[in-house]
Amino acid sequence: MANRFREKLAEKRSKKGYKEIASKNRLLQLLGEIPDHRKGQGKLHKLEHILFLSVIAQLMGAVNYKEIWVWITKHIQDDKIKKLLGVEFIKTPGRSAIAEILAEVNYLELEKVFRIWINELVDTSNLPQLAVDGKVMNGSSVNAKQSTQVLNAVLANSGIILAHKKIVEKSNEVPALRELIDELDDSFIYTFDAMNSKKNT
């Protein structure tokens, strides 16, 4: 019964051209390369679909798991969303499922995807200026755990964040900046605050 339903759904998607449109969704393609370590019974929804929807939800203003889930629940049947994903969801992902996926996904793999995606969208060939600064993520402190700090690399001429680097707990921006510059190479003009301008840094 379930297989027949999926076959009919696949045929319906094909007729509407969802799959063809989704094949041009570059971010979805890149998210699909992130390893999915969930067990078989936990893969009701594809990892890339949940990640893509979560990204869109956050771009639309969601700031926590609950708000991401609320946005997804509200918009998952929108025709534009179906076309971007190439699927029609049989069942809306639950709040706990979304929270678990986002909590367990490898953030380094996710960061790699975003860097590739942004670099494909933005022309960085002419030594653009990159402003680097550390920020504390609001709401990231849980059970007395120190709030997460992230180093952001922002293209000065457009305001687009080109890359992030998580600052290791009990450390500071200096080692994170070194790693970020090594990863992004010398094709940028970097600007940063006084903390990173000392001789020994």
C-alpha positions as CSV (number, residue, x, y, z in Angstrom):
1,M,0.0,0.0,0.0
2,A,2.8,2.4,1.0
3,N,4.8,1.6,-2.1
4,R,1.8,2.2,-4.4
5,F,1.2,5.5,-2.7
6,R,4.8,6.6,-3.2
7,E,4.7,5.5,-6.9
8,K,1.6,7.6,-7.4
9,L,3.2,10.6,-5.7
10,A,6.3,10.2,-7.8
11,E,4.2,10.3,-10.9
12,K,2.3,13.3,-9.7
13,R,5.6,15.2,-9.0
14,S,6.9,14.2,-12.4
15,K,3.8,15.7,-14.1
16,K,4.2,18.9,-12.3
17,G,7.8,19.2,-13.1
18,Y,8.9,19.4,-9.5
19,K,11.9,17.1,-9.9
20,E,13.3,19.0,-12.9
21,I,13.0,22.4,-11.1
22,A,14.6,21.0,-8.0
23,S,17.5,19.6,-10.1
24,K,18.6,23.3,-10.6
25,N,18.6,24.0,-6.8
26,R,22.3,24.2,-6.2
27,L,22.1,24.6,-2.4
28,L,19.9,21.5,-2.2
29,Q,22.4,19.6,-4.3
30,L,25.3,20.6,-2.0
31,L,23.3,19.8,1.2
32,G,22.7,16.3,-0.3
33,E,26.5,15.7,-0.1
34,I,26.5,16.0,3.7
35,P,26.7,12.5,5.2
36,D,23.5,11.3,6.9
37,H,24.4,9.2,10.0
38,R,20.8,8.5,11.0
39,K,19.6,4.9,11.3
40,G,17.2,3.6,8.6
41,Q,14.0,4.0,10.6
42,G,14.9,7.6,11.3
43,K,15.1,8.6,7.7
44,L,11.5,9.5,7.0
45,H,12.6,12.8,5.5
46,K,15.9,13.3,3.5
47,L,18.6,15.2,5.4
48,E,19.0,17.7,2.6
49,H,15.3,18.5,2.7
50,I,15.2,19.3,6.4
51,L,18.5,21.3,6.2
52,F,17.2,23.3,3.2
53,L,13.9,24.1,4.8
54,S,15.7,25.1,8.0
55,V,17.9,27.5,6.1
56,I,14.9,29.1,4.4
57,A,13.1,29.3,7.8
58,Q,16.0,31.1,9.4
59,L,16.3,33.5,6.4
60,M,12.6,34.3,7.0
61,G,13.3,35.1,10.7
62,A,13.1,31.9,12.6
63,V,15.7,31.9,15.5
64,N,15.2,28.6,17.3
65,Y,14.0,25.0,16.7
66,K,10.4,25.8,17.6
67,E,10.2,28.7,15.2
68,I,11.9,26.7,12.4
69,W,9.4,23.9,12.9
70,V,6.5,26.3,12.9
71,W,7.6,27.9,9.7
72,I,8.2,24.5,8.0
73,T,4.7,23.3,9.2
74,K,3.1,26.4,7.8
75,H,4.8,26.5,4.4
76,I,5.7,22.9,3.6
77,Q,2.7,22.5,1.2
78,D,3.4,25.8,-0.6
79,D,3.8,25.1,-4.3
80,K,7.1,27.1,-4.4
81,I,8.6,25.0,-1.6
82,K,7.5,21.8,-3.3
83,K,9.2,22.9,-6.5
84,L,12.4,23.8,-4.7
85,L,12.6,20.4,-3.0
86,G,11.2,18.3,-5.9
87,V,8.9,16.5,-3.5
88,E,5.5,16.7,-1.8
89,F,5.8,15.7,1.8
90,I,3.5,12.9,2.9
91,K,4.1,13.8,6.5
92,T,5.3,17.0,8.0
93,P,8.5,16.5,10.0
94,G,8.0,16.8,13.8
95,R,9.6,19.4,16.0
96,S,11.8,16.9,17.8
97,A,13.0,15.4,14.5
98,I,14.0,18.8,13.2
99,A,15.8,19.6,16.5
100,E,17.7,16.3,16.5
101,I,18.8,16.7,12.9
102,L,20.1,20.2,13.4
103,A,21.8,19.3,16.7
104,E,23.6,16.3,15.3
105,V,24.5,17.5,11.8
106,N,28.3,18.0,11.3
107,Y,28.7,21.8,11.4
108,L,32.0,21.6,9.6
109,E,30.4,19.9,6.6
110,L,27.6,22.4,6.7
111,E,30.0,25.3,6.8
112,K,31.9,23.8,3.8
113,V,28.6,23.6,1.8
114,F,27.8,27.3,2.6
115,R,31.2,28.4,1.5
116,I,31.0,26.6,-1.8
117,W,27.5,27.9,-2.4
118,I,28.3,31.6,-1.6
119,N,31.5,31.5,-3.6
120,E,29.5,30.3,-6.6
121,L,27.1,33.2,-6.2
122,V,29.5,36.0,-5.5
123,D,32.4,37.2,-7.6
124,T,35.5,37.3,-5.3
125,S,38.1,37.5,-8.1
126,N,39.2,41.1,-7.6
127,L,40.8,41.1,-4.1
128,P,37.6,42.1,-2.2
129,Q,37.8,43.5,1.3
130,L,36.8,41.0,4.0
131,A,35.8,42.3,7.4
132,V,36.3,39.7,10.2
133,D,34.7,40.0,13.6
134,G,33.6,37.7,16.4
135,K,30.0,37.5,17.7
136,V,28.2,35.6,20.5
137,M,25.2,33.7,19.2
138,N,22.1,34.7,21.1
139,G,20.3,31.9,22.9
140,S,23.2,29.5,22.5
141,S,23.9,29.1,26.2
142,V,22.2,25.9,27.5
143,N,22.4,24.5,31.0
144,A,25.1,26.9,32.2
145,K,27.2,26.0,29.1
146,Q,29.1,28.9,27.7
147,S,27.5,30.7,24.7
148,T,28.8,29.8,21.3
149,Q,31.1,32.4,19.7
150,V,31.5,32.6,16.0
151,L,34.0,34.5,13.8
152,N,32.3,35.9,10.8
153,A,34.0,36.9,7.5
154,V,31.8,39.5,5.8
155,L,32.3,40.9,2.3
156,A,32.5,44.7,2.9
157,N,31.0,45.7,-0.4
158,S,27.8,43.6,-0.1
159,G,27.4,42.6,3.5
160,I,27.3,38.9,2.5
161,I,28.8,36.5,5.1
162,L,31.4,34.5,3.1
163,A,32.4,32.1,6.0
164,H,32.1,31.3,9.7
165,K,34.5,29.9,12.1
166,K,33.5,28.5,15.5
167,I,35.6,29.8,18.3
168,V,36.7,27.0,20.5
169,E,35.4,27.1,24.1
170,K,37.9,28.7,26.5
171,S,39.8,30.2,23.6
172,N,39.5,33.5,21.7
173,E,39.4,35.0,18.2
174,V,43.1,34.8,17.4
175,P,43.6,31.1,16.6
176,A,40.2,31.0,14.9
177,L,41.2,33.9,12.7
178,R,44.5,32.2,11.7
179,E,42.6,29.1,10.7
180,L,40.0,31.1,8.8
181,I,42.7,32.9,6.8
182,D,44.4,29.7,6.0
183,E,41.2,28.2,4.7
184,L,40.1,31.2,2.7
185,D,43.7,31.8,1.3
186,D,45.3,35.2,0.4
187,S,42.8,36.3,-2.2
188,F,41.2,38.8,0.1
189,I,42.1,42.0,1.9
190,Y,41.4,41.3,5.5
191,T,40.3,43.9,8.1
192,F,39.9,43.1,11.8
193,D,39.9,44.7,15.3
194,A,42.9,45.5,17.5
195,M,42.8,42.1,19.2
196,N,44.1,40.5,16.0
197,S,46.7,43.2,15.2
198,K,49.3,42.5,17.8
199,K,52.8,41.4,16.7
200,N,52.5,37.9,18.2
201,T,49.2,37.2,16.5
